[in-house]
Amino acid sequence: MPRTEHSGSPSVTRERSPPPSIEHVDTIAQAAAALPVDEVYNISLQNKERCHIYSMECYEQMYHRSIKDSDNFWRDIAMSTLRWLHPFTKVQGGDMHPEGDVSWFINGKLNVCDNCVDRWAEVAPERIAIIWEGDDPQHTQTITYKALLNRVCKFANMLKRLGVRRYDTVGIYMPMIPETIYAMLACARLGAIHSVVFAGFSAPNLRDRLIDAHCKIVITADQGIRGGKIIPLKNIMDEALKECPLVDTCVVFQHQGQAINWIEGRDVWGHEMLDGMRPYCPLEIMDSEDLLFMLYTSGSTGKPKGIAHSSAGYLLYTALTFKYVFDFHPGDIHACVADVGWITGHSYIVYGPLCNGATTVVFESVPMHPNPSRYWQLCERWRVSQFYTAPTAIRALMIHGTEWVENHDLSSLRVLGTVGEPINPEAWRWYYEVVGKSRCDIVDTYWQTETGGHMLTPLPGAIKCKPGSATRPFFGVEPVILDSKTGKPLHGNNVNGVLCFRRPWPGMMRTVYGDHERLLNVYLRPYPGYYFTGDGCVRDKDGYYWITGRVDDTINVSGHRLGSAEVEHALVQHKGCSEAAVVGYPHSVKGTGLFCFVTMNGDYEVHAGTTKELRDIVRKEIGPIATPDYILITPTLPKTRSGKIIRRLLRKIAASETDSLGDLSTLGEGGDQVVHTLIQEAKKLT
Ligand code: 6R9
């Protein structure tokens, strides 16, 4: 970018009597009442292994119905899974054509917070909703559904007092603490749209997201802490707010207690204000299609997109995938150790689990703090049944050996999930054998911020795994592999192309906030009639799906999607940098690392600290997740005759695949020499 001015389980016999036995429910009757009718199984603690979808035949039957009798399939599930304040009149509208705007459960009225909190507080008030474990393992909190309702209502009343009304947008820049979850649910209660910004993002990134989302109010904490390292959240917020004229209120929660700047008239202490609030707050009656939240994700261009999700469709889809993919049964303790700043946290820490009345773990720390057994301590301590993490964390832990896992009683674990990037078979096997002791199901779940919930995934008890494959489509999902050049579907097995989806599913994004054209241009127009994922994919001889990686200019670093353009834009902010091109290369822990090729202005003198300055500028502009692995300062970049950087060549050089450079004829004058020099320089660097 040029510088600019600025394995199978026993089968289930469905029985309508005795309800599940659950630790956190005081009476059996309450447990039964808490479940939708179709969930009353004869589950006992002695036989927790039984699965909802207990065989391949069962999966195929349900899958078939979800496609061939889609309206009835989704109608039944929507009616039995959610509490409606007013029933919907039509199941689904629209299709994948740009003009065919997708909608679900049309005219239905509900409140997401009611579904996630109130209905469980009514039937199982003493059940634990949230288990919080702080960065310091000594710091913990358990919050029952009754307490959750109380806190969310107080929170909602506080937001109301501060002027928040339905459809307002609320910015949330918070550490992984219970207040963050209260904030999200309080917004849902009021019909306000939340926009959570990952607390590892820098001030410029935060600013851009707050401006784009039109936030007038933001919620933050004094400081966050991860792995013992303090993150000065309020300072970063102050910096961002200097250029957010719309924001008139900043609610601050005290978490670490160190001194912070205070702007009178704008800043308010959240905990102090909450004390004065009434714990009763009526619900707003929302339409199925009202937006629940937006979450920013990187695209091929520099500007992140506010992916916006609906209320009913999103909630139903996360609830259903949570139940089936993690084979959730009442009494299970679910630990998704992602951050709520990402979609995984939204869907599988907050909305999916709580909509099922589950107990969900909110984990503030990192896998290595204070040592590499932290995850397994967490699993042992809370008797976790489902554990969900990213391949990058597994790879990082593998390096430290098996002894960190072996000292822990992991007998409560049943399902182990991964998300964010393809998992290499070696890491898969380690997860299966060392963590799961070869008796847990592994679910490699493929999905995106845009899809709301799992799209391709094994189902415990039904779909056999092949390490590295996300296996089969979830109910209602119709994957199609297209030839990237012709756009024609590739039928049958043993095909390789780009992954698209033919039919809408309830959890599909509804718009890019404030820029609906972008939804059409990025996802629906590339292959008319299909939703385009941006991922390459193989369907193997058995009909299993294997994701081969992004086919656009986004780079998946440790499961986080970054736009090469974003990183390039950050690099050219350095006063000496004239041009930058950033590509991904295979990295043993991160999956993909960032290799940056930069050229400096002729009058700039490169010195020993230049690389560090460039690296720091990226950290400052985007955040530590985007820290470049390699920066190669070069006099020129390989370009076509028309002046376009040939990224294909840079990818090869970064990956040290220089004996297969391919066609060099597009290179401009002297290009061969440029490439030769780059290869030598890259070798020296790596
Ligand atoms: C949930 C999430 C989405 C992109 C997606 C793909 C990659 C996610 C994957 C996977 C292979 C898996 N991805 N899960 N690739 N196997 N199981 O990660 O959302 O941050 O939007 O990223 O991540 O490339 O397109 P998001």
Residues whose N, C-alpha, C, O or C-beta is under 5 A from the ligand:
A	BS01	6R9	T418 V419 G420 E421 P422 D444 T445 Y446 W447 Q448 T449 A470 T533 D535 I547 R550 G559 R561
